[in-house]
Amino acid sequence: MTTEQKIKTAEKLLNNLINVRRTEWNIFKEYFSQKKNFELSLKLIKKLSNSPQLRPRQTEAYRRIYKSLQKEKELLHQQNVEDLNEIFGYVSWLIVSPLGFGMWKEK
């Protein structure tokens, strides 16, 4: 997978991550990078999305992450661990610096 394809995949994931903060995404990303197991990481996010100990905004964010990953699951399953780490890193980067934000906003 080329870098351009990885970025496009990250953008697809990002489209479903409205109101998801980087900290919430990074819980998934870091867990995946440690365990190197996509299905196990998905289970964690699903569990967090139903956790009564989290605030409603957080559980909603985890639901959005889960749905976004489920939507692209077939494509993501075709990638190796290194490519997935890179894709998830691009998502994290895109969450932090959305196009049209702050000083990058076109006039």
N, C-alpha and C positions, 0 to 999 in steps of 0.2 A: 504494500500500500504506500503510495507516495504521500509526501507531506501535505500536498493540496487536498488529496482525498481524505486524509486524517482531519484536516481543518474543516472540510465540508461535513464530515460525520459529526464533529464536535458542534458545528452550527446547527445541525439537525437536532441533536440532543438539547441544545440550548433553547431552541424554539419552544420547547415544552417546559422550560424551567423558569417561568415567570414568577417573580417574588421569591425565588430561592436564593439565599445568601451563600456566599462562598464557603462559609464555615460549615454549613449543612452539606454542601456538595463534597467538601474535603473529608468529611467523615467517611463517606462512601469511597472516595478516591484513595485515601490513606489505608483503609481497611483492605481494599483490593490490592494495593501495592504490597502490603505485608503478606496477605494470604495467597495472592496470585490465583484466586478462584472466583470467577464471575458469579456463578450460582450462589455460592456462600455469601458473597457480598450483597447480592440481590435479597437474600433472606434477611440479612441484617437490616437493610433499608425497609423492607416490608414490615419487619418487627417494630422498627422505630415509628413507622407511619401509623401504627395502631397502639402506640404506647400511651397509657393513661397518665404517665408521669411527666410527659412533655406538654408544653403549651400548644394550644390549637394551631398557631401559626407555624410552629415547628413540625407538627404532625402533617399539616397540609403540605409543607415544603417536601417532606420525605415522600408523601404520596405522589407529588409531581415528579420527583426524581425516579421513583419506582416506575411510574407510567411511562416516562420518557425512555428509560432503559428497556422496558418491556416492548415498547413500540419499535425499537431498533435492535431487538434481541438477536434476530436472525443474522443481521450484518455483523454485530459484535461477536457472535459466536465463531465467526469465520476468521477472526483476527487472533494473532498470538499475543501473549502477555505483554511483551514490550510495546507492541502497537497500541494495545488498549491503554497502557499506562500513559502513552503519549497523547492519545485521543482525550483521555480524562483530564490530563494536564492542560490541554488546549481549552477544554470546557471551563476549567477553573480560571484560566487566564481571561476568557471571554466574559465570564460572570463579573470579574473585577473591572474590566475596562470595556463597557458596552459602547458601540459606535454612537457618536453624537452626544457623548457625555462630557460635561465640563469644558475644559479648554480645547477639546478636539471637535467640539460642535461647530458645524459649518454655519456661516452667517448668511 
